[in-house]
């Protein structure tokens, strides 16, 4: 073991604190392996100063020790270098570095978490260290879908978060390998020569077409899914169109004539189709021009969202419930906001920017309801659409309203009270005709 190569000298460039910790760890391993840690104090300190290098030795010569003889004690020498390489740290800066550390492109989850653990050691988190590392993983990973998956976990721990991220990483790598293997197999099949001449004349044509595709461009714009991909890799293959019900194409590429629907169903976030839907918001706002409107003519209801009471305008011309971005952030920022392909339009055809959709628990007259809302990127009043207004019992569809007039007790009393008016032909007095 005495022939074991000693560790490298202490590097004084770059991150001095990290370099010192690595050097000290390598030296202690070397001392144990060679048996130098069993020698007397002076031999150990001499070996340490010999290995540490010329630049570090020059720094050692500037140290001032409290007592005579401490300059030959290894523990005193280590303490001086520890104080030199680790100056007083700024805890706020250390924590800022930790909380702003995000996963880099192409960085594995294990590498990212290892760096977070190293950075947390200088932040003095105490018992909160593991939970804060877990929170930083959720906020710092690059995949939005994986972040939503982690947020759905009620009791998320560090080990559980790592297992989920590793599984997602492996599945993503597996899908890439599978697609690569499928593309190579397709290319190999298309380049096989037609060795067996037979009655079928379509095989040579198919092979030559595939060869021309490979010679030209591997990817092409597909008329079934609207994306660019390699031959035989269409994501719409095997899927049913939500518009016509026929297979192997998406609804947005459907060529079957269809009628315009006034109200359409909101898709689930896990749907693989990318269709777009139009919702109409039939509402007119009056801008104050000196005319004061009667408040009784305005149909409004107050719903309680997350403990906050908010006014909603009952709009029978609206296909959906609407809240603004500011209301969402104020009352429901902890509710997941999903992407949606729904487009909002006013009665005049103007588009309203939609940030996403969410489902919020609302309370009306002591009863709880789960209502779907579209969050718009503009300041507007809250709108309760036709569908939910009917379901909440706020409005009722009435076909015919009729009232019978001319009979009953009221008519008889009127005739008795003014019977002189209804008797005779009726004449006008003091009129002279010339």
ChimeraX attribute file (.defattr): number of C-alpha atoms within 10 A of each C-alpha:
attribute: neighborCount
match mode: 1-to-1
recipient: residues
	/A:1	9
	/A:2	11
	/A:3	6
	/A:4	9
	/A:5	9
	/A:6	15
	/A:7	17
	/A:8	12
	/A:9	18
	/A:10	20
	/A:11	17
	/A:12	13
	/A:13	7
	/A:14	8
	/A:15	11
	/A:16	16
	/A:17	15
	/A:18	12
	/A:19	16
	/A:20	20
	/A:21	15
	/A:22	14
	/A:23	18
	/A:24	17
	/A:25	11
	/A:26	14
	/A:27	20
	/A:28	15
	/A:29	15
	/A:30	19
	/A:31	18
	/A:32	12
	/A:33	13
	/A:34	16
	/A:35	12
	/A:36	17
	/A:37	16
	/A:38	11
	/A:39	11
	/A:40	10
	/A:41	14
	/A:42	14
	/A:43	15
	/A:44	19
	/A:45	20
	/A:46	13
	/A:47	14
	/A:48	20
	/A:49	17
	/A:50	13
	/A:51	17
	/A:52	20
	/A:53	14
	/A:54	13
	/A:55	12
	/A:56	17
	/A:57	15
	/A:58	10
	/A:59	12
	/A:60	17
	/A:61	9
	/A:62	8
	/A:63	13
	/A:64	11
	/A:65	12
	/A:66	9
	/A:67	7
	/A:68	8
	/A:69	10
	/A:70	13
	/A:71	19
	/A:72	16
	/A:73	16
	/A:74	18
	/A:75	13
	/A:76	16
	/A:77	18
	/A:78	14
	/A:79	11
	/A:80	17
	/A:81	15
	/A:82	15
	/A:83	11
	/A:84	16
	/A:85	17
	/A:86	15
	/A:87	10
	/A:88	8
	/A:89	10
	/A:90	10
	/A:91	12
	/A:92	10
	/A:93	11
	/A:94	16
	/A:95	17
	/A:96	11
	/A:97	15
	/A:98	22
	/A:99	19
	/A:100	11
	/A:101	18
	/A:102	17
	/A:103	21
	/A:104	13
	/A:105	8
	/A:106	7
	/A:107	11
	/A:108	14
	/A:109	18
	/A:110	12
	/A:111	11
	/A:112	17
	/A:113	18
	/A:114	11
	/A:115	13
	/A:116	22
	/A:117	14
	/A:118	11
	/A:119	17
	/A:120	21
	/A:121	13
	/A:122	14
	/A:123	19
	/A:124	12
	/A:125	14
	/A:126	9
	/A:127	8
	/A:128	10
	/A:129	14
	/A:130	16
	/A:131	14
	/A:132	17
	/A:133	21
	/A:134	22
	/A:135	17
	/A:136	19
	/A:137	25
	/A:138	22
	/A:139	19
	/A:140	18
	/A:141	20
	/A:142	16
	/A:143	14
	/A:144	12
	/A:145	10
	/A:146	15
	/A:147	16
	/A:148	14
	/A:149	14
	/A:150	21
	/A:151	16
	/A:152	10
	/A:153	11
	/A:154	7
	/A:155	8
	/A:156	15
	/A:157	15
	/A:158	15
	/A:159	11
	/A:160	14
	/A:161	19
	/A:162	16
	/A:163	13
	/A:164	13
	/A:165	23
	/A:166	15
	/A:167	12
	/A:168	16
	/A:169	14
	/A:170	11
	/A:171	12
	/A:172	12
	/A:173	12
	/A:174	12
	/A:175	11
	/A:176	12
	/A:177	12
	/A:178	12
	/A:179	13
	/A:180	12
	/A:181	12
	/A:182	14
	/A:183	17
	/A:184	12
	/A:185	12
	/A:186	16
	/A:187	18
	/A:188	10
	/A:189	13
	/A:190	18
	/A:191	14
	/A:192	10
	/A:193	11
	/A:194	10
	/A:195	6
	/A:196	6
	/A:197	9
	/A:198	8
	/A:199	7
	/A:200	7
	/A:201	9
	/A:202	8
	/A:203	14
	/A:204	13
	/A:205	10
	/A:206	12
	/A:207	17
	/A:208	14
	/A:209	13
	/A:210	19
	/A:211	16
	/A:212	13
	/A:213	17
	/A:214	16
	/A:215	9
	/A:216	10
	/A:217	9
	/A:218	15
	/A:219	14
	/A:220	14
	/A:221	11
	/A:222	17
	/A:223	13
	/A:224	17
	/A:225	21
	/A:226	16
	/A:227	14
	/A:228	14
	/A:229	15
	/A:230	18
	/A:231	16
	/A:232	10
	/A:233	15
	/A:234	18
	/A:235	17
	/A:236	20
	/A:237	14
	/A:238	11
	/A:239	15
	/A:240	16
	/A:241	19
	/A:242	15
	/A:243	16
	/A:244	15
	/A:245	13
	/A:246	15
	/A:247	13
	/A:248	16
	/A:249	26
	/A:250	26
	/A:251	22
	/A:252	17
	/A:253	16
	/A:254	19
	/A:255	10
	/A:256	9
	/A:257	8
	/A:258	9
	/A:259	5
	/A:260	8
	/A:261	9
	/A:262	10
	/A:263	14
	/A:264	13
	/A:265	8
	/A:266	15
	/A:267	17
	/A:268	11
	/A:269	12
	/A:270	6
	/A:271	8
	/A:272	12
	/A:273	21
	/A:274	14
	/A:275	18
	/A:276	13
	/A:277	18
	/A:278	17
	/A:279	21
	/A:280	21
	/A:281	25
	/A:282	15
	/A:283	14
	/A:284	9
	/A:285	7
	/A:286	7
	/A:287	7
	/A:288	8
	/A:289	6
	/A:290	6
	/A:291	8
	/A:292	7
	/A:293	10
	/A:294	7
	/A:295	8
	/A:296	7
	/A:297	7
	/A:298	10
	/A:299	11
	/A:300	17
	/A:301	15
	/A:302	14
	/A:303	19
	/A:304	17
	/A:305	18
	/A:306	13
	/A:307	11
	/A:308	12
	/A:309	14
	/A:310	13
	/A:311	14
	/A:312	19
	/A:313	19
	/A:314	22
	/A:315	22
	/A:316	19
	/A:317	15
	/A:318	23
	/A:319	21
	/A:320	23
	/A:321	24
	/A:322	24
	/A:323	21
	/A:324	21
	/A:325	20
	/A:326	16
	/A:327	18
	/A:328	20
	/A:329	11
	/A:330	12
	/A:331	17
	/A:332	18
	/A:333	12
	/A:334	9
	/A:335	13
	/A:336	15
	/A:337	18
	/A:338	15
	/A:339	14
	/A:340	20
	/A:341	17
	/A:342	19
	/A:343	15
	/A:344	23
	/A:345	17
	/A:346	15
	/A:347	14
	/A:348	9
	/A:349	10
	/A:350	11
	/A:351	15
	/A:352	16
	/A:353	13
	/A:354	20
	/A:355	16
	/A:356	18
	/A:357	23
	/A:358	17
	/A:359	16
	/A:360	18
	/A:361	16
	/A:362	19
	/A:363	19
	/A:364	14
	/A:365	8
	/A:366	8
	/A:367	8
	/A:368	13
	/A:369	15
	/A:370	10
	/A:371	14
	/A:372	17
	/A:373	22
	/A:374	25
	/A:375	23
	/A:376	21
	/A:377	15
	/A:378	14
	/A:379	11
	/A:380	14
	/A:381	14
	/A:382	20
	/A:383	24
	/A:384	26
	/A:385	22
	/A:386	18
	/A:387	17
	/A:388	19
	/A:389	18
	/A:390	13
	/A:391	11
	/A:392	12
	/A:393	8
	/A:394	13
	/A:395	14
	/A:396	10
	/A:397	6
	/A:398	6
	/A:399	5
	/A:400	5
	/A:401	5
	/A:402	5
	/A:403	5
	/A:404	6
	/A:405	8
	/A:406	9
	/A:407	8
	/A:408	9
	/A:409	8
	/A:410	10
	/A:411	11
	/A:412	11
	/A:413	11
	/A:414	10
	/A:415	12
	/A:416	10
	/A:417	9
	/A:418	10
	/A:419	10
	/A:420	10
	/A:421	10
	/A:422	10
	/A:423	8
	/A:424	7
	/A:425	6
	/A:426	9
	/A:427	7
	/A:428	5
	/A:429	6
	/A:430	6
	/A:431	7
	/A:432	5
	/A:433	4
	/A:434	3
